[in-house]
Amino acid sequence: MASFNSEIIDPPSYDDTALFERICRDLVTDGFSICHNALPPGLSESLAIQASSYHDQVFESAGIGRGQQFEKNTQIRTDQILWIEGDSPVGQKWLDWTSSLQSYINRRLFLGLFSFESHFSHYPPGSFYKRHMDAFKGQSNRILTLVTYLNHDWKERDGGALKLYRCSDDQRGITILPDFGTLVVFLSEDFPHEVLTTHRDRLSIAGWFRLNNSQGGVIDPPN
């Protein structure tokens, strides 16, 4: 995996408590939360610079399914991904921030979130991800999906919106533009969603908070 050693753009003093509390309230009432300009500004900018610095060959074509059921299907998704392992200062700063969010949600909602996995997502022009679920009831330990966007000056005509559906029968959905700093959190088992075809390069981070799926004392690896 490529490393990135650029200096982190340090944010000013920033208190996440109000944001974390809002996310928890939204999850209780709606099952999802959409927050604009959510991340500390310095962190969002550092992540955007890092993601933009990678060349296409560093990313890998994304697939669907896990383990033996993993496959690449360009009829369903055509984005590229790069897992965030915390091997750079910026990546570690991101993981520290999501760890703080995880701890707050566990204290507030008692969800028992155990681990977090995330990757950069690059959608070149013409890319998409068809309607899908991040987890199926009783078949996955992904509990919460988290997405944040790293795109400045995004316009509706640029496409690439996230469509979040309230249930399997919902055909209208909620349209969310991938604006810089927007954060979306939702229950992984409850909300179908898709990424509409993008007309310009689109960068984001997708992540999942998971339960402990240990078997025989071996922890199920995140990715």
C-alpha positions as CSV (number, residue, x, y, z in Angstrom):
1,M,0.0,0.0,0.0
2,A,1.2,3.5,-0.8
3,S,2.3,5.7,2.1
4,F,1.7,9.4,2.4
5,N,3.8,11.6,4.6
6,S,2.6,15.1,3.9
7,E,2.2,17.2,7.0
8,I,-1.3,17.1,8.4
9,I,-3.3,20.3,8.2
10,D,-4.1,20.7,11.9
11,P,-7.6,21.9,12.6
12,P,-8.3,24.6,15.2
13,S,-9.6,23.6,18.6
14,Y,-12.6,21.5,17.7
15,D,-15.3,19.9,19.9
16,D,-17.1,16.9,18.3
17,T,-19.5,16.4,21.2
18,A,-22.4,18.2,19.6
19,L,-21.9,16.4,16.2
20,F,-21.6,13.0,17.9
21,E,-24.8,13.6,19.9
22,R,-26.7,14.7,16.8
23,I,-25.6,11.5,15.0
24,C,-26.9,9.4,17.9
25,R,-30.2,11.2,18.1
26,D,-30.7,10.8,14.3
27,L,-29.9,7.1,14.5
28,V,-32.5,6.6,17.2
29,T,-35.2,8.6,15.4
30,D,-34.5,7.9,11.7
31,G,-31.8,5.2,11.4
32,F,-29.6,7.6,9.5
33,S,-27.8,10.9,9.9
34,I,-26.7,13.4,7.2
35,C,-24.4,16.1,8.5
36,H,-22.8,18.8,6.3
37,N,-19.3,20.3,7.1
38,A,-19.1,17.6,9.8
39,L,-15.4,16.7,10.0
40,P,-12.8,19.0,11.5
41,P,-11.8,21.2,8.5
42,G,-8.1,20.4,8.7
43,L,-8.9,16.6,8.7
44,S,-11.2,16.8,5.7
45,E,-8.6,18.8,3.7
46,S,-5.8,16.5,4.7
47,L,-7.8,13.4,3.6
48,A,-8.7,15.1,0.3
49,I,-5.1,16.0,-0.4
50,Q,-4.0,12.4,0.4
51,A,-6.7,10.8,-1.7
52,S,-5.9,13.1,-4.7
53,S,-2.2,12.4,-4.5
54,Y,-2.6,8.7,-5.4
55,H,-2.3,7.6,-9.0
56,D,-4.9,5.3,-10.5
57,Q,-2.6,2.3,-10.3
58,V,-2.6,2.5,-6.5
59,F,-6.3,1.9,-6.3
60,E,-7.8,-1.5,-7.0
61,S,-11.1,-2.3,-8.8
62,A,-13.8,-2.8,-6.1
63,G,-15.8,-6.0,-5.9
64,I,-18.9,-7.3,-4.2
65,G,-19.3,-10.0,-1.5
66,R,-16.7,-11.2,1.1
67,G,-14.5,-14.2,1.5
68,Q,-15.2,-17.0,-1.0
69,Q,-18.2,-15.0,-2.3
70,F,-16.1,-12.0,-3.4
71,E,-16.3,-11.2,-7.1
72,K,-15.8,-8.2,-9.4
73,N,-18.8,-7.3,-11.4
74,T,-18.7,-4.2,-13.5
75,Q,-22.5,-4.4,-14.1
76,I,-23.0,-3.6,-10.4
77,R,-20.0,-1.3,-9.5
78,T,-17.1,0.3,-11.3
79,D,-15.4,2.3,-8.5
80,Q,-11.9,1.9,-7.2
81,I,-10.8,1.5,-3.6
82,L,-7.7,1.8,-1.4
83,W,-8.0,0.5,2.2
84,I,-6.9,2.9,5.0
85,E,-4.6,1.1,7.4
86,G,-3.3,3.9,9.5
87,D,0.2,3.7,8.0
88,S,0.3,7.5,7.4
89,P,-0.2,10.4,9.8
90,V,-3.3,11.4,7.9
91,G,-4.8,7.9,7.9
92,Q,-4.1,7.5,11.6
93,K,-5.7,10.8,12.3
94,W,-8.8,9.6,10.5
95,L,-8.9,6.3,12.4
96,D,-8.4,8.2,15.7
97,W,-11.4,10.4,14.9
98,T,-13.6,7.4,13.9
99,S,-12.5,5.7,17.1
100,S,-13.8,8.7,19.1
101,L,-17.1,8.5,17.3
102,Q,-17.3,4.7,17.9
103,S,-16.7,5.2,21.7
104,Y,-19.3,7.9,21.9
105,I,-22.0,5.8,20.1
106,N,-21.2,2.8,22.3
107,R,-21.6,4.8,25.4
108,R,-24.8,6.5,24.2
109,L,-26.6,3.7,22.3
110,F,-25.0,0.5,23.7
111,L,-24.4,-0.9,20.2
112,G,-21.3,-2.8,21.1
113,L,-19.3,-1.6,18.1
114,F,-16.1,-3.5,18.1
115,S,-14.0,-2.5,15.1
116,F,-13.9,-0.2,12.1
117,E,-12.8,-0.6,8.5
118,S,-12.6,2.0,5.8
119,H,-11.2,2.8,2.4
120,F,-10.8,5.6,0.0
121,S,-13.3,5.4,-2.9
122,H,-12.5,6.8,-6.3
123,Y,-15.2,7.0,-8.9
124,P,-13.7,8.1,-12.3
125,P,-16.1,9.7,-14.7
126,G,-18.8,7.2,-15.8
127,S,-18.5,5.1,-12.7
128,F,-21.4,4.0,-10.5
129,Y,-22.5,1.5,-7.8
130,K,-26.0,0.0,-8.3
131,R,-28.6,-0.3,-5.6
132,H,-27.4,-2.6,-2.8
133,M,-27.2,-3.3,0.9
134,D,-24.0,-3.2,3.0
135,A,-25.3,-6.0,5.2
136,F,-28.1,-8.5,5.3
137,K,-29.9,-9.3,8.6
138,G,-28.3,-12.2,10.3
139,Q,-25.6,-12.6,7.7
140,S,-23.1,-9.9,8.5
141,N,-21.5,-8.1,11.4
142,R,-21.5,-4.7,9.8
143,I,-23.8,-2.5,11.9
144,L,-23.2,1.1,10.9
145,T,-22.1,2.5,7.5
146,L,-20.2,5.8,7.4
147,V,-19.4,7.8,4.3
148,T,-17.7,11.2,4.0
149,Y,-17.0,13.2,0.9
150,L,-13.8,14.9,-0.2
151,N,-15.0,16.9,-3.3
152,H,-14.8,20.7,-3.5
153,D,-17.4,22.7,-5.5
154,W,-19.6,19.7,-6.4
155,K,-22.6,20.6,-8.5
156,E,-25.8,18.7,-9.2
157,R,-24.9,18.4,-12.8
158,D,-21.7,16.5,-11.8
159,G,-23.9,13.5,-10.9
160,G,-22.4,11.0,-8.5
161,A,-25.1,11.5,-5.8
162,L,-25.7,9.0,-3.1
163,K,-29.3,7.7,-3.1
164,L,-30.4,6.4,0.3
165,Y,-33.6,4.4,0.4
166,R,-35.7,4.1,3.6
167,C,-36.8,0.6,2.8
168,S,-36.7,-2.1,0.1
169,D,-40.0,-0.7,-1.4
170,D,-38.8,2.9,-1.5
171,Q,-38.3,4.0,-5.1
172,R,-37.7,7.8,-4.6
173,G,-35.0,7.8,-2.0
174,I,-33.1,10.7,-0.5
175,T,-30.5,12.4,-2.8
176,I,-27.2,13.4,-1.1
177,L,-24.6,15.3,-3.1
178,P,-21.0,14.2,-2.4
179,D,-20.1,17.7,-1.1
180,F,-16.8,18.3,0.7
181,G,-17.1,17.5,4.4
182,T,-20.5,15.9,4.3
183,L,-20.9,12.9,6.6
184,V,-23.6,10.2,6.2
185,V,-24.1,7.5,8.8
186,F,-26.8,4.8,8.6
187,L,-27.8,1.4,9.9
188,S,-26.1,-1.0,7.4
189,E,-28.9,-3.7,7.5
190,D,-31.8,-1.3,7.0
191,F,-31.0,1.1,4.1
192,P,-30.5,0.1,0.5
193,H,-28.5,2.7,-1.4
194,E,-26.7,3.4,-4.6
195,V,-24.2,5.8,-6.2
196,L,-25.5,7.4,-9.4
197,T,-23.2,7.7,-12.4
198,T,-20.6,10.4,-11.8
199,H,-19.5,12.9,-14.5
200,R,-16.3,14.0,-12.8
201,D,-13.7,12.4,-10.5
202,R,-15.4,11.7,-7.2
203,L,-13.5,10.9,-4.0
204,S,-14.9,9.7,-0.7
205,I,-14.2,7.5,2.2
206,A,-16.6,4.5,3.0
207,G,-16.4,2.8,6.3
208,W,-18.2,0.3,8.5
209,F,-18.4,-0.2,12.3
210,R,-18.6,-3.9,13.1
211,L,-19.4,-6.3,15.8
212,N,-17.0,-8.9,17.1
213,N,-17.4,-11.9,14.9
214,S,-14.7,-14.0,16.6
215,Q,-14.7,-17.8,16.2
216,G,-12.4,-20.1,18.1
217,G,-10.6,-17.1,19.5
218,V,-9.7,-15.7,16.0
219,I,-11.1,-12.3,15.2
220,D,-12.8,-12.1,11.8
221,P,-10.5,-9.7,9.9
222,P,-12.2,-6.5,8.7
223,N,-11.2,-6.5,5.1
